[in-house]
Amino acid sequence: MGDSTGVMEFQCVKEGCKTMISFTVNEMSKDKKLLCDACKNEYSFDDKLIENIQKFDNLIRAVKDAEDILGSTNVAIDIENNTIKVPYRLLLTRLSTLLTLKIGDEELHFRFRVEPLKENEFMVLK
């Protein structure tokens, strides 16, 4: 897995801005602050929030670390007497991975940017 963490992002909540703010957990942990490049709105994070985001990052990194077995891992959906299997790796690349945290009266959605599935990897999953 290495030392690199994934890129997360959230939308600036300042009225009229809505710019996506991208960051890594390391950047957030270092200063405990992030700045919107567009409107310069500053976001400060307490230790508990940083801890939750680090846990989320660890979860995503654990899934990435299991990448070599994802081709043989499925999520099964049972509908009546039928089972539909969706390859886990395909599921991860087609759905957004979000962490929703309540900050004050606002819900902030942190989105983890997942690398798109490469065409040759998709062919293996078919």
C-alpha positions as CSV (number, residue, x, y, z in Angstrom):
1,M,0.0,0.0,0.0
2,G,2.8,2.4,0.7
3,D,2.6,5.8,2.2
4,S,0.4,7.5,-0.4
5,T,-3.2,8.1,0.6
6,G,-6.1,8.6,-1.8
7,V,-7.5,11.9,-2.9
8,M,-10.8,12.9,-1.3
9,E,-13.0,15.9,-2.1
10,F,-16.0,17.8,-0.8
11,Q,-18.1,20.7,-2.1
12,C,-17.5,24.1,-0.6
13,V,-20.6,25.0,1.4
14,K,-20.2,28.8,1.1
15,E,-23.3,30.2,-0.6
16,G,-22.7,30.7,-4.3
17,C,-19.4,28.8,-4.5
18,K,-19.9,25.0,-4.6
19,T,-16.3,24.5,-5.8
20,M,-14.9,21.0,-5.2
21,I,-12.1,21.0,-2.6
22,S,-9.6,18.2,-3.1
23,F,-7.2,17.0,-0.4
24,T,-5.4,14.0,1.0
25,V,-5.6,12.9,4.6
26,N,-2.0,13.9,5.1
27,E,-2.7,17.4,4.0
28,M,-5.7,17.7,6.3
29,S,-3.9,16.2,9.3
30,K,-0.9,18.5,8.9
31,D,-2.6,21.8,9.2
32,K,-6.1,20.7,10.4
33,K,-7.3,23.3,7.8
34,L,-8.3,23.3,4.2
35,L,-8.9,26.4,2.0
36,C,-11.3,26.7,-0.9
37,D,-9.2,27.9,-3.9
38,A,-12.1,29.8,-5.4
39,C,-13.7,31.7,-2.5
40,K,-10.9,31.3,0.1
41,N,-13.4,29.9,2.6
42,E,-11.4,28.1,5.3
43,Y,-12.4,24.8,6.8
44,S,-11.0,23.8,10.2
45,F,-11.1,20.2,11.3
46,D,-11.1,18.9,14.9
47,D,-9.2,15.7,16.0
48,K,-12.4,13.6,16.0
49,L,-13.3,14.6,12.4
50,I,-9.8,13.9,11.2
51,E,-9.8,10.5,12.9
52,N,-13.1,9.6,11.1
53,I,-11.7,10.6,7.8
54,Q,-8.4,8.7,8.5
55,K,-10.5,5.6,9.2
56,F,-12.4,6.1,6.0
57,D,-9.1,6.5,4.1
58,N,-7.8,3.3,5.8
59,L,-10.9,1.4,4.7
60,I,-10.4,2.5,1.1
61,R,-6.7,1.6,1.2
62,A,-7.5,-1.9,2.6
63,V,-9.8,-2.5,-0.3
64,K,-7.1,-1.2,-2.7
65,D,-4.6,-3.6,-1.0
66,A,-7.0,-6.5,-1.7
67,E,-7.1,-5.5,-5.4
68,D,-5.5,-8.8,-6.5
69,I,-8.5,-10.8,-5.2
70,L,-11.3,-8.4,-6.3
71,G,-11.6,-10.1,-9.7
72,S,-12.9,-13.3,-8.0
73,T,-15.0,-11.4,-5.4
74,N,-18.7,-10.6,-6.1
75,V,-21.6,-8.9,-4.4
76,A,-24.7,-11.1,-4.8
77,I,-28.2,-9.7,-5.0
78,D,-31.0,-12.2,-4.3
79,I,-34.2,-11.4,-6.1
80,E,-36.9,-14.0,-5.6
81,N,-35.2,-17.2,-6.7
82,N,-32.5,-15.6,-8.8
83,T,-29.0,-14.5,-7.7
84,I,-27.3,-11.7,-9.6
85,K,-23.6,-11.5,-9.1
86,V,-21.8,-8.2,-9.6
87,P,-18.0,-8.2,-9.6
88,Y,-16.8,-6.3,-6.6
89,R,-14.2,-4.4,-8.5
90,L,-16.7,-3.3,-11.1
91,L,-19.0,-2.2,-8.3
92,L,-16.3,0.0,-6.8
93,T,-15.6,1.8,-10.0
94,R,-19.2,2.4,-10.9
95,L,-20.5,3.7,-7.6
96,S,-19.3,6.7,-5.6
97,T,-17.6,6.0,-2.3
98,L,-18.8,8.6,0.1
99,L,-18.3,9.4,3.8
100,T,-21.1,11.6,5.1
101,L,-20.4,13.5,8.3
102,K,-22.6,16.0,10.1
103,I,-20.7,19.2,10.9
104,G,-22.9,21.6,12.9
105,D,-26.2,21.7,11.2
106,E,-24.7,20.7,7.8
107,E,-24.1,17.3,6.3
108,L,-20.8,17.3,4.4
109,H,-20.2,14.5,1.8
110,F,-16.6,13.5,1.4
111,R,-16.1,11.6,-1.8
112,F,-13.1,9.4,-2.4
113,R,-11.9,9.5,-6.0
114,V,-11.6,6.0,-7.3
115,E,-9.4,5.4,-10.3
116,P,-11.5,4.4,-13.3
117,L,-11.5,0.8,-14.4
118,K,-9.0,0.3,-17.3
119,E,-10.5,-1.3,-20.4
120,N,-8.3,-4.4,-20.3
121,E,-9.3,-4.9,-16.6
122,F,-13.0,-4.7,-17.5
123,M,-12.5,-7.4,-20.2
124,V,-11.2,-9.8,-17.6
125,L,-14.3,-9.2,-15.5
126,K,-16.8,-10.1,-18.3
